[in-house]
Amino acid sequence: MDYKNAGVDIEAGYKSVELMKEHIKKTMRPEVLTNIGGFSGAFSMEAFKNMEKPTLVSGTDGVGTKLKLAFIMDRHDTVGIDCVAMCVNDIACAGGEPLFFLDYIACGKNIPEKIAMIVKGVADGCAQSNAALIGGETAEMPGFYPIDEYDLAGFAVGVVDEKDLITGETITDKDVLIGIASSGVHSNGFSLVRKVFEMTKENLETYREELGTTLGDALLTPTKIYVKTLANIKKAGVTIKGCSHITGGGFYENVPRMLPDGKHAVIKKDSYPVLPIFKLLQKEGNIEEKMMYNTYNMGLGMVLAIAPEDVEKTIAAIEAAGEKAYVVGHIENGEKGVTLL
């Protein structure tokens, strides 16, 4: 009896590391001091030595049950982008610049080519957010996970000068809400998605006229990464007063998180286009509208609070970054919370 007979293939682990190195290479930053394969990742503090009060910000998250669709469709090259996005978008929400990322993959069986494809997606997400992929862990856990399934989670660290932290404290009743378009469902609410749509390869690969693509392609569309977009707004000289990443809990949970006490957000539902995937989901699942806005991003991945005089500059900066922006509402005095009209 040996470890391989027990279900853990050490040689496959070595091969996985070798295959993923080519993808990791494209995420490197000058501050990275170690090579992949060591016991830890080292990152120089040179990146923020000129800040007045450098402040570390961090984020950790996973992909959730969206992975079930990747298993069914045998498509593993995009879920890594979702994993990175869920972490770095939260860092960007605080005004931070992501510096480095680490991933954790737990699987029933280490198939090196599959692991490499997962890491390719992680590396793509890191490249989109200018974060270095400096390490990670692939844990082969036979008997704990089915041999064709895995879980994927990650952790990111970023930095911001304390004076540039986005806290929401300066939001006033004159401020305007700007929404930045999402790419689709992103990585939240898939437990409900999987109840609404039949989770078979045949159904997921069926072309849907209203989507302009297959159902599976629409649902697996990676989460938007907003790091460079928010940096572009800052570069334009705009102060983002508040920032909300619309994830699980939709608008009703996430928008109030950026508000100080005594300030209320009002969002007009007809101020931007709701993406077709949400209309289809609501129709086929017979889901009431409030539940949709309480679960999904409905087409807006980020909502920002901006001073009225900065609206035009903000929209121009977002569009220059290749994203779509909409004036979606305003701030008024009242109980901390959000109203959707």
DRENPAVEX-162465 format. One line per 2 residues: number of its first residue (from 1); their letters; for each residue x negated, y, z negated of N, C-alpha, C. Coordinates in steps of 0.001 Angstrom, whole numbers, padded with zeros to 6 digits. Layout:
N
NUM	A	X:Y:Z:X:Y:Z:X:Y:Z ~ ... .
This chain:
341
1	MD	-000851:-001201:000000:000000:000000:000000:-000885:001248:000000 ~ -000504:002222:000816:-001210:003504:000805:-000200:004636:000971 .
3	YK	-000733:005865:001002:000134:007056:001062:000966:007067:002341 ~ 000370:006643:003456:001092:006628:004733:002263:005660:004684 .
5	NA	002066:004496:004054:003160:003533:003905:004264:004069:003002 ~ 003906:004991:002124:004900:005607:001247:005665:006724:001955 .
7	GV	005220:007053:003194:005958:008031:003991:005260:009355:004204 ~ 004049:009519:003660:003330:010784:003809:002100:010549:004689 .
9	DI	002067:011237:005828:000983:011052:006797:000025:012237:006710 ~ -001100:012050:006008:-002065:013132:005821:-002668:013562:007150 .
11	EA	-002919:012602:008034:-003497:012927:009338:-002561:013826:010149 ~ -001252:013569:010043:-000277:014428:010736:-000340:015850:010186 .
13	GY	-000590:015960:008883:-000739:017283:008274:-001912:018028:008845 ~ -003041:017337:009018:-004220:017967:009605:-003928:018431:011038 .
15	KS	-003237:017577:011796:-002925:017925:013176:-001998:019137:013239 ~ -001031:019193:012319:-000110:020338:012279:-000876:021643:012110 .
17	VE	-001843:021634:011200:-002638:022845:010944:-003407:023255:012198 ~ -003981:022295:012872:-004730:022606:014091:-003834:023189:015174 .
19	LM	-002632:022614:015331:-001712:023084:016374:-001183:024489:016083 ~ -001010:024808:014801:-000422:026116:014467:-001446:027244:014501 .
21	KE	-002732:026917:014487:-003755:027960:014422:-003679:028932:015592 ~ -003356:028425:016795:-003292:029310:017964:-002193:030347:017817 .
23	HI	-001100:029987:017127:000001:030931:016929:-000344:031932:015817 ~ -000985:031442:014771:-001336:032296:013637:-002337:033373:014047 .
25	KK	-003212:033017:014986:-004280:033922:015415:-003745:035286:015861 ~ -002577:035292:016504:-002059:036550:017050:-001502:037480:015975 .
27	TM	-001424:037014:014732:-000886:037862:013656:-001985:038534:012839 ~ -003231:038234:013140:-004319:038719:012283:-004439:040243:012274 .
29	RP	-004781:040752:011088:-005100:042162:010888:-006537:042256:010390 ~ -007181:043418:010546:-008580:043555:010114:-008784:043274:008627 .
31	EV	-007712:043466:007837:-007847:043299:006384:-007879:041841:005927 ~ -007555:040907:006818:-007534:039496:006440:-008973:038986:006307 .
33	LT	-009288:038395:005153:-010668:038012:004845:-010893:036503:004847 ~ -009833:035729:005027:-009968:034272:004947:-009419:033612:006202 .
35	NI	-009819:032372:006421:-009322:031593:007540:-008192:030675:007092 ~ -007314:030304:008035:-006248:029366:007739:-006856:028005:007383 .
37	GG	-006325:027388:006347:-006817:026080:005936:-007493:026119:004581 ~ -007747:027334:004060:-008340:027460:002732:-007285:027297:001650 .
39	FS	-007714:027461:000406:-006784:027274:-000709:-005936:028512:-000989 ~ -006343:029661:-000459:-005575:030890:-000658:-005861:031840:000493 .
41	GA	-005055:032889:000576:-005273:033907:001592:-005737:035192:000944 ~ -006793:035808:001463:-007326:037048:000899:-007064:038207:001850 .
43	FS	-006653:039339:001272:-006297:040516:002064:-006920:041740:001412 ~ -007744:042458:002165:-008448:043624:001642:-007489:044767:001321 .
45	ME	-007817:045537:000285:-007011:046698:-000095:-007376:047945:000696 ~ -008262:047806:001686:-008638:048931:002533:-007423:049567:003203 .
47	AF	-006381:048762:003442:-005203:049238:004167:-004506:050389:003454 ~ -004672:050475:002151:-003916:051522:001445:-004781:052309:000450 .
49	KN	-006083:052335:000673:-006963:053032:-000277:-006771:054550:-000256 ~ -006203:055101:000831:-006031:056548:000920:-004679:057039:000407 .
51	ME	-003842:056117:-000055:-002541:056528:-000611:-002736:057140:-002001 ~ -001851:058075:-002352:-001917:058697:-003678:-001601:057677:-004771 .
53	KP	-000474:057006:-004607:-000071:055986:-005572:000423:054754:-004822 ~ -000512:053927:-004339:-000087:052737:-003589:000769:051819:-004450 .
55	TL	001885:051407:-003882:002854:050588:-004609:003172:049350:-003788 ~ 003016:048186:-004368:003318:046946:-003667:004820:046675:-003699 .
57	VS	005355:046247:-002577:006756:045821:-002491:006764:044420:-001885 ~ 007696:043590:-002325:007685:042201:-001879:009087:041739:-001527 .
59	GT	009150:040656:-000783:010442:040066:-000417:010284:038575:-000185 ~ 011268:037815:-000594:011246:036370:-000348:012639:035905:000034 .
61	DG	012702:034960:000963:014011:034489:001443:013796:033245:002296 ~ 014886:032648:002702:014850:031505:003606:015783:031737:004769 .
63	VG	015992:030708:005554:016855:030805:006732:018267:030318:006421 ~ 018423:029524:005383:019736:029028:005020:020231:027939:005959 .
65	TK	021543:027771:006002:022106:026649:006764:022149:026899:008266 ~ 021638:028036:008713:021431:028238:010148:020510:027151:010696 .
67	LK	019665:026611:009824:018759:025536:010233:019511:024328:010775 ~ 020724:024099:010283:021509:022950:010749:021727:023013:012260 .
69	LA	021894:024222:012800:022082:024374:014242:020787:024046:014984 ~ 019664:024447:014412:018372:024127:015018:018172:022616:015078 .
71	FI	018605:021903:014033:018488:020441:014019:019332:019825:015136 ~ 020586:020279:015228:021517:019708:016213:021024:019958:017637 .
73	MD	020535:021184:017890:020110:021562:019231:018654:021211:019508 ~ 017950:020742:018475:016528:020419:018584:015743:021606:019142 .
75	RH	016028:022794:018556:015342:024039:018937:014733:024643:017675 ~ 013420:024741:017635:012760:025094:016382:011830:026298:016504 .
77	DT	011862:026987:017639:010895:028060:017872:011394:029448:017501 ~ 012638:029558:017012:013166:030888:016676:013490:031061:015194 .
79	VG	013722:029979:014471:014133:030112:013061:013038:030757:012216 ~ 011789:030635:012656:010710:031308:011937:010840:032815:011986 .
81	ID	011344:033330:013103:011586:034780:013205:012624:035191:012167 ~ 013676:034378:012031:014700:034662:011017:014082:034733:009624 .
83	CV	013221:033782:009329:012608:033711:008006:011803:034969:007705 ~ 010994:035372:008659:010191:036591:008482:011096:037811:008356 .
85	AM	012101:037894:009227:012994:039057:009243:013674:039277:007901 ~ 014147:038198:007302:014876:038330:006043:013996:038894:004936 .
87	CV	012690:038666:005030:011753:039176:004018:011266:040584:004339 ~ 010793:040787:005576:010172:042076:005906:011196:043195:006058 .
89	ND	012427:042872:006455:013452:043918:006539:013749:044501:005163 ~ 013712:043656:004137:013936:044153:002777:012793:045063:002338 .
91	IA	011574:044711:002727:010420:045560:002409:010542:046904:003127 ~ 010923:046863:004397:011100:048097:005170:012198:048964:004579 .
93	CA	013220:048323:004004:014333:049039:003356:013848:049919:002205 ~ 012752:049520:001599:012193:050295:000492:011187:051331:000979 .
95	GG	011002:051400:002307:010032:052328:002873:008656:051720:003042 ~ 008544:050406:002804:007251:049747:002821:006799:049268:004191 .
97	EP	005498:049096:004316:004880:048495:005492:004480:047067:005131 ~ 005039:046045:005783:004619:044672:005482:003141:044478:005798 .
99	LF	002445:043796:004911:001020:043540:005090:000740:042095:005466 ~ 001295:041173:004687:001042:039758:004970:002229:038892:004569 .
101	FL	002231:037687:005116:003362:036760:004969:002823:035359:004713 ~ 003553:034589:003900:003263:033173:003693:004546:032389:003885 .
103	DY	004437:031220:004512:005632:030404:004734:005542:029079:003969 ~ 006712:028481:003775:006808:027175:003118:007770:026311:003914 .
105	IA	007252:025198:004421:008061:024254:005184:008075:022932:004428 ~ 009258:022461:004077:009415:021153:003443:010183:020257:004404 .
107	CG	009646:019082:004683:010262:018221:005697:010295:016766:005243 ~ 011168:015996:005898:011233:014572:005620:010109:013814:006278 .
109	KN	009694:014280:007458:008578:013664:008177:007817:014748:008923 ~ 006527:014754:008774:005687:015746:009432:005432:015317:010876 .
111	IP	006137:015968:011783:005900:015781:013213:005123:017013:013663 ~ 003828:016879:013896:002977:018057:014122:003497:019028:015174 .
113	EK	004003:018504:016291:004488:019389:017357:005690:020214:016896 ~ 006570:019599:016094:007734:020336:015582:007294:021393:014572 .
115	IA	006399:021029:013672:005903:021991:012686:005235:023168:013389 ~ 004481:022875:014442:003810:023941:015183:004812:024891:015832 .
117	MI	005931:024356:016324:006963:025206:016920:007633:026093:015869 ~ 007855:025530:014686:008422:026342:013597:007475:027497:013269 .
119	VK	006190:027168:013135:005195:028188:012787:005024:029198:013916 ~ 005216:028758:015156:005187:029708:016276:006216:030813:016057 .
121	GV	007426:030418:015633:008469:031404:015361:008076:032329:014221 ~ 007487:031763:013169:007017:032581:012052:005980:033587:012550 .
123	AD	005048:033114:013371:004010:034002:013907:004606:035085:014798 ~ 005620:034722:015589:006293:035726:016423:006920:036818:015555 .
125	GC	007554:036414:014464:008163:037381:013548:007114:038255:012889 ~ 005989:037656:012524:004907:038429:011923:004344:039438:012913 .
127	AQ	004198:039018:014168:003692:039935:015194:004653:041110:015388 ~ 005955:040829:015339:006955:041896:015500:006903:042901:014357 .
129	SN	006463:042464:013189:006451:043350:012022:005046:043770:011614 ~ 004043:043384:012426:002641:043721:012169:002172:043198:010810 .
131	AA	002676:042042:010432:002250:041392:009191:001349:040214:009541 ~ 000307:040004:008769:-000591:038873:008998:-000025:037625:008340 .
133	LI	-000041:036535:009065:000345:035246:008496:-000925:034645:007894 ~ -001102:034800:006577:-002393:034450:005968:-002387:033099:005263 .
135	GG	-001266:032419:005267:-001250:031107:004616:000143:030524:004576 ~ 000235:029340:004007:001522:028673:003899:001347:027262:003383 .
137	ET	002441:026528:003388:002429:025154:002897:003407:024332:003716 ~ 002964:023161:004143:003851:022186:004753:003896:020972:003842 .
139	AE	005053:020726:003250:005209:019629:002295:006025:018508:002933 ~ 005407:017352:003089:006119:016184:003609:006734:015449:002416 .
141	MP	008062:015343:002404:008784:014819:001238:009752:013717:001644 ~ 009239:012540:001998:010098:011428:002408:011024:011006:001268 .
143	GF	012258:010702:001622:013229:010314:000619:013945:011492:-000012 ~ 013400:012689:000166:014028:013898:-000361:014777:014619:000751 .
145	YP	014136:014711:001932:014769:015262:003131:014930:014143:004151 ~ 015997:014175:004964:016088:013246:006101:014886:013452:007017 .
147	ID	014485:012416:007732:013243:012502:008509:013288:013551:009612 ~ 014499:013938:010085:014594:014914:011181:015020:016302:010691 .
149	EY	014939:016538:009371:015353:017836:008837:014224:018461:008019 ~ 014366:019776:007790:013371:020517:007020:014022:021748:006405 .
151	DL	013327:022366:005489:013730:023670:004972:012593:024637:005231 ~ 012931:025903:005374:011945:026932:005706:012220:028177:004877 .
153	AG	011210:028621:004163:011313:029841:003362:010013:030607:003473 ~ 010037:031852:003020:008837:032667:003139:008754:033746:002088 .
155	FA	007613:034398:002064:007325:035439:001080:006434:036485:001735 ~ 006798:037751:001573:006024:038833:002188:005642:039873:001153 .
157	VG	004502:040488:001369:004043:041596:000526:003771:042798:001417 ~ 004236:043957:000973:004006:045192:001699:003538:046282:000758 .
159	VV	003313:047466:001313:002831:048579:000506:003519:049870:000935 ~ 003692:050761:-000016:004241:052092:000252:003656:053048:-000774 .
161	DE	003385:054272:-000355:002997:055303:-001317:004229:055600:-002174 ~ 004048:055673:-003470:005196:055821:-004378:006121:056965:-003975 .
163	KD	005546:058050:-003493:006350:059216:-003119:007243:058936:-001914 ~ 006926:057874:-001148:007693:057541:000057:008688:056408:-000157 .
165	LI	008812:055932:-001384:009807:054885:-001671:011208:055376:-001317 ~ 011986:054530:-000673:013390:054852:-000380:014219:054303:-001534 .
167	TG	014758:055195:-002344:015472:054778:-003555:016957:055121:-003547 ~ 017374:056042:-002657:018766:056483:-002644:019069:057590:-003637 .
169	ET	018094:057956:-004465:018335:058930:-005533:018693:060316:-005016 ~ 018216:060659:-003799:018445:062012:-003279:019655:062101:-002340 .
171	IT	020416:061021:-002217:021606:061037:-001358:022618:062046:-001893 ~ 023179:062865:-000973:024196:063852:-001345:025483:063600:-000555 .
173	DK	026527:064322:-000931:027829:064147:-000276:027862:064745:001123 ~ 026770:065361:001561:026716:065924:002915:026038:064964:003900 .
175	DV	025483:063876:003409:024663:063003:004243:025491:062164:005215 ~ 024815:061773:006295:025440:061031:007394:024906:059600:007386 .
177	LI	025758:058656:007755:025365:057254:007837:025102:056865:009287 ~ 023912:056326:009527:023510:055858:010854:023397:054335:010812 .
179	GI	024040:053674:011771:023945:052224:011857:023019:051820:012995 ~ 022203:050799:012752:021333:050247:013795:021881:048877:014177 .
181	AS	022030:048648:015470:022679:047441:015965:021945:046173:015526 ~ 022728:045130:015282:022166:043806:015009:022095:043023:016318 .
183	SG	021499:041845:016260:021422:040979:017443:022500:039907:017440 ~ 023249:039845:016333:024278:038806:016209:024522:038496:014748 .
185	VH	024750:037237:014442:025085:036834:013069:023871:036954:012150 ~ 022680:037025:012700:021435:037041:011937:021311:035745:011130 .
187	SN	021135:035785:009811:020889:034540:009059:021795:034400:007847 ~ 022977:034952:007937:023892:034895:006791:025276:034421:007217 .
189	GF	025941:033739:006320:027316:033318:006567:027449:032059:007401 ~ 026378:031282:007535:026438:030102:008403:027190:028928:007784 .
191	SL	027390:028940:006486:028238:027905:005892:029665:028059:006400 ~ 030100:029308:006579:031427:029567:007140:031423:029324:008645 .
193	VR	030374:029741:009332:030246:029486:010778:030408:027996:011063 ~ 029777:027166:010255:029796:025718:010484:031145:025084:010162 .
195	KV	031978:025809:009407:033350:025347:009161:034270:025712:010327 ~ 033967:026847:010975:034823:027353:012051:034586:026596:013354 .
197	FE	033308:026447:013724:032973:025817:015003:032539:024364:014790 ~ 032944:023526:015709:032532:022124:015651:031026:022039:015881 .
199	MT	030334:021462:014933:028876:021417:014989:028394:020163:015714 ~ 028632:020155:017027:028113:019084:017867:027256:019712:018953 .
201	KE	026304:018943:019472:025430:019437:020533:026254:019854:021748 ~ 027277:019071:022055:028119:019364:023216:028821:020711:023056 .
203	NL	029395:020948:021889:030109:022208:021675:029148:023388:021654 ~ 028007:023233:021019:027039:024323:020926:026422:024651:022282 .
205	ET	026376:023671:023171:025807:023921:024500:026862:024287:025538 ~ 028100:024509:025084:029178:024912:025985:029108:026420:026244 .
207	YR	029146:026801:027507:029121:028214:027879:030441:028875:027498 ~ 030348:030026:026845:031549:030781:026451:031585:032089:027240 .
209	EE	032626:032253:028027:032761:033442:028878:032679:034723:028073 ~ 033353:034761:026917:033391:035986:026116:032031:036332:025496 .
211	LG	031147:035339:025426:029816:035582:024871:028775:035839:025949 ~ 029061:035366:027154:028096:035485:028242:026921:034543:028090 .
213	TT	027074:033551:027236:026033:032564:026992:026672:031372:026292 ~ 025876:030380:025924:026438:029257:025179:026662:029665:023731 .
215	LG	027544:028956:023057:027810:029236:021649:026531:029076:020835 ~ 025786:028013:021104:024560:027770:020356:023529:028865:020535 .
217	DA	023358:029332:021766:022410:030416:022018:022809:031682:021271 ~ 024104:031979:021262:024581:033177:020563:024326:033076:019063 .
219	LL	024566:031887:018511:024415:031713:017065:022950:031618:016638 ~ 022099:031067:017500:020675:030932:017161:019858:032182:017486 .
221	TP	020484:033200:018074:019760:034446:018361:019051:034923:017094 ~ 017753:035171:017161:017008:035524:015943:017445:036853:015330 .
223	TK	017274:036954:014048:017535:038179:013299:016635:039301:013801 ~ 017212:040482:013962:016420:041655:014346:015433:042012:013235 .
225	IY	014249:042376:013639:013253:042897:012701:013169:044403:012911 ~ 013415:045161:011840:013562:046611:011947:012342:047385:011455 .
227	VK	011247:046692:011179:010070:047338:010594:009556:048479:011465 ~ 009325:048213:012734:008754:049232:013616:009759:050350:013897 .
229	TL	011042:050015:013887:012072:051037:014103:012100:052028:012950 ~ 012064:051519:011712:012075:052414:010554:010775:053217:010482 .
231	AN	009668:052599:010880:008392:053339:010911:008448:054456:011938 ~ 009153:054225:013044:009289:055240:014088:010096:056437:013591 .
233	IK	011096:056157:012775:011900:057240:012194:011020:058099:011284 ~ 010222:057431:010461:009312:058157:009560:008315:058981:010363 .
235	KA	007806:058408:011451:006836:059095:012303:007452:060352:012924 ~ 008768:060333:013121:009464:061481:013700:009666:062602:012689 .
237	GV	009223:062381:011453:009327:063412:010426:010628:063395:009658 ~ 011371:062296:009780:012666:062175:009103:012493:061450:007773 .
239	TI	013134:061955:006739:013175:061266:005452:014434:060407:005389 ~ 014242:059101:005294:015380:058201:005112:015732:058228:003628 .
241	KG	016922:058722:003309:017312:058868:001899:017765:057544:001286 ~ 018449:056748:002100:018933:055458:001623:018935:054473:002769 .
243	CS	018731:053206:002456:018664:052198:003495:019284:050902:002986 ~ 020191:050348:003764:020851:049108:003388:020671:048072:004488 .
245	HI	020111:046926:004133:019965:045782:005031:021246:044958:004906 ~ 022033:044867:005978:023336:044198:005894:023141:042691:006064 .
247	TG	023098:042010:004936:022867:040565:004922:024077:039871:004304 ~ 023856:038810:003545:024975:038111:002906:025732:039043:001976 .
249	GG	027042:039016:002051:027855:039964:001300:028291:041130:002154 ~ 027802:041166:003403:028273:042160:004366:028153:043584:003871 .
251	FY	029129:044399:004242:029133:045822:003905:029482:046076:002444 ~ 030423:045303:001933:030944:045594:000597:029916:045362:-000503 .
253	EN	029010:044432:-000287:027968:044202:-001293:026730:045041:-001027 ~ 026328:045173:000235:025019:045758:000527:024977:047274:000600 .
255	VP	026004:047904:001150:025962:049373:001259:025886:050043:-000109 ~ 026675:049614:-001104:026573:050271:-002420:025206:050134:-003081 .
257	RM	024420:049161:-002669:023110:048960:-003295:022155:050126:-003053 ~ 022404:050916:-002008:021514:052049:-001728:022033:053349:-002342 .
259	LP	023208:053313:-002963:023844:054543:-003432:023544:054838:-004901 ~ 023367:056120:-005233:023285:056497:-006649:024707:056567:-007227 .
261	DG	024806:056594:-008525:026118:056746:-009164:026771:058054:-008727 ~ 028080:058011:-008515:028825:059208:-008137:028875:059474:-006652 .
263	KH	028322:058564:-005851:028355:058742:-004394:029021:057541:-003738 ~ 029874:057837:-002754:030702:056826:-002094:030471:056881:-000588 .
265	AV	030289:055732:000021:030075:055654:001468:031392:055387:002183 ~ 031607:056087:003294:032780:055870:004140:032289:055484:005527 .
267	IK	032699:054317:006003:032272:053819:007316:033493:053611:008202 ~ 033404:054118:009437:034496:053965:010396:034226:052749:011282 .
269	KD	035108:051784:011202:034904:050520:011914:034914:050686:013432 ~ 035578:051737:013925:035646:051929:015378:034529:052824:015910 .
271	SY	033516:053092:015080:032439:054002:015484:031318:053305:016241 ~ 031400:051996:016356:030372:051226:017057:031021:049944:017574 .
273	PV	030425:049280:018560:031022:048065:019107:030746:046839:018234 ~ 031803:046135:017838:031654:044859:017139:031254:043806:018171 .
275	LP	030227:043046:017881:029708:042086:018851:030702:040951:019117 ~ 030721:040427:020347:031683:039378:020726:031651:038139:019833 .
277	IF	030470:037772:019308:030385:036569:018478:031245:036706:017229 ~ 031373:037916:016696:032181:038114:015496:033671:038060:015818 .
279	KL	034043:038574:016989:035440:038509:017406:035869:037063:017613 ~ 034984:036273:018228:035276:034861:018455:035362:034104:017136 .
281	LQ	034446:034390:016239:034419:033741:014930:035697:034050:014145 ~ 036114:035314:014152:037316:035707:013426:038558:035050:014018 .
283	KE	038603:035019:015355:039770:034449:016037:039878:032947:015811 ~ 038790:032218:016042:038853:030758:015940:038943:030287:014495 .
285	GN	038433:031093:013560:038499:030712:012155:039699:031277:011430 ~ 040479:032119:012140:041622:032779:011512:041194:033448:010200 .
287	IE	040112:034225:010294:039528:034867:009122:040052:036298:009023 ~ 040506:036686:007842:041021:038044:007688:039886:039053:007825 .
289	EK	040240:040240:008309:039237:041239:008659:038349:041614:007476 ~ 038933:041799:006300:038117:042204:005149:037074:041142:004820 .
291	MM	037435:039874:004964:036478:038800:004704:035328:038847:005705 ~ 035628:039208:006960:034566:039328:007958:033551:040393:007530 .
293	YN	034047:041561:007113:033158:042646:006711:032512:042387:005352 ~ 033048:041421:004618:032498:041059:003313:031493:039910:003425 .
295	TY	031319:039391:004660:030441:038235:004872:029365:038515:005907 ~ 029728:039247:006967:028842:039404:008127:028447:040858:008360 .
297	NM	027423:041030:009208:026977:042395:009531:027840:043063:010596 ~ 028657:042276:011297:029634:042778:012271:029020:043654:013367 .
299	GL	027713:043514:013586:027063:044276:014657:026117:045353:014189 ~ 026011:045558:012858:025067:046536:012313:024122:045839:011339 .
301	GM	022844:045810:011660:021884:045145:010788:021336:046038:009703 ~ 021345:047355:009944:020863:048335:008971:021809:049523:008958 .
303	VL	022012:050097:007770:022749:051350:007638:021867:052311:006842 ~ 021662:053516:007403:020781:054509:006801:021565:055749:006392 .
305	AI	021156:056341:005296:021699:057638:004877:020678:058714:005232 ~ 021127:059704:006028:020236:060725:006589:020863:062103:006383 .
307	AP	020027:063119:006180:020523:064497:006117:021122:064879:007468 ~ 022206:065678:007483:022882:066032:008743:021951:066628:009796 .
309	ED	020984:067426:009354:020090:068081:010320:019102:067099:010970 ~ 019022:065877:010439:018079:064895:010968:018731:063838:011864 .
311	VE	020018:063960:012079:020747:062918:012810:020209:062722:014228 ~ 020054:063811:014972:019601:063694:016366:018205:063101:016452 .
313	KT	017308:063564:015579:015940:063042:015582:015921:061551:015226 ~ 016794:061173:014306:016847:059773:013870:017310:058871:015001 .
315	IA	018384:059264:015656:018911:058460:016758:017886:058372:017894 ~ 017213:059481:018179:016190:059474:019234:015045:058528:018880 .
317	AI	014644:058521:017613:013542:057662:017175:013935:056189:017241 ~ 015176:055884:016882:015668:054501:016942:015720:054026:018390 .
319	EA	016237:054871:019252:016337:054503:020665:014960:054385:021308 ~ 014019:055213:020876:012652:055131:021402:011994:053813:021006 .
321	AG	012471:053228:019910:011947:051935:019457:012664:050772:020149 ~ 013603:051106:021043:014292:050072:021809:015551:049530:021162 .
323	EK	016041:050201:020128:017255:049739:019443:018416:050703:019699 ~ 019623:050242:019377:020817:051065:019546:021246:051629:018193 .
325	AY	021647:052895:018213:022036:053569:016976:023389:054237:017129 ~ 024118:054329:016013:025453:054926:016018:025656:055735:014739 .
327	VV	026339:056869:014866:026810:057580:013678:028064:056844:013217 ~ 027991:056216:012042:029073:055313:011629:029863:055800:010422 .
329	GH	029427:056894:009800:030184:057351:008633:029472:058459:007897 ~ 029850:058639:006636:029286:059725:005836:029342:059363:004349 .
331	IE	028711:060216:003564:028717:060078:002105:029638:061144:001522 ~ 030396:060750:000526:031198:061735:-000197:031087:061454:-001695 .
333	NG	031510:062423:-002490:031510:062229:-003944:032606:061243:-004337 ~ 032334:060452:-005333:033334:059469:-005791:032661:058288:-006454 .
335	EK	033460:057315:-006784:032928:056124:-007429:031984:055387:-006486 ~ 030868:054947:-007028:029888:054222:-006235:030544:053018:-005551 .
337	GV	030430:052966:-004218:031068:051891:-003465:031165:052279:-002006 ~ 031947:051504:-001245:032106:051762:000181:033549:051544:000602 .
339	TL	034029:052399:001501:035358:052260:002108:035162:052100:003606 ~ 035836:051114:004175:035815:050916:005629:037172:051299:006187 .
341	L	037158:052272:007109:038407:052783:007675:038616:052257:009102 .
